[in-house]
Amino acid sequence: MAGKDQHVSAAHMVLGKDLNPHGTLFAGQAAAYFIECGFLAVQAFLGHGHIVCLSLDGLRFLRPVHKDQTIRIDSTLVYAGTSSVGVYLAMQRLPGEEKAAECFTSFVSIEEATGKAVPHGLSLGVLNDETKRLQDLYLAYKGVTVV
């Protein structure tokens, strides 16, 4: 059954506690923001929160983010496997929509009682050209070839 990508977005104001010693957004905090938004996107897609983060791949910073700037993270689901879901995430600096960072995250649907992976039974359906391009990049990070 095809699920629906909700294209979840999350906004954050960058605070002093979020900075590294150089006065820009700490990579660990950016990773936490990405994982949070990815979790929310997968939760909306699957209709439940019985998921765990498997990986964060290809985190790239394209420009610095400073204290008091607002960022928005946008999600696009790019892969639905048997029990896993892959998400592309892009961070924009606001206002102006400049892309500041991007990455992929993977989540796995689990049985809550055991913590073991379980099939989620959903697919993404037909992908547009941009989402297909992102899926190809995601699969390259994962070392997967789909024919």
Secondary structure, DSSP 8 states (H G I E B T S, - for coil): -B------EEEEE--GGGB-TTSBB-HHHHHHHHHHHHHHHHHHHHTS--EEEEEEEEEEE-S--BTT-EEEEEEEEEEE-SSEEEEEEEEEEETTTEEEEEEEEEEEEB-TTT--B-----B--S--HHHHHHHHHHHHHHT----
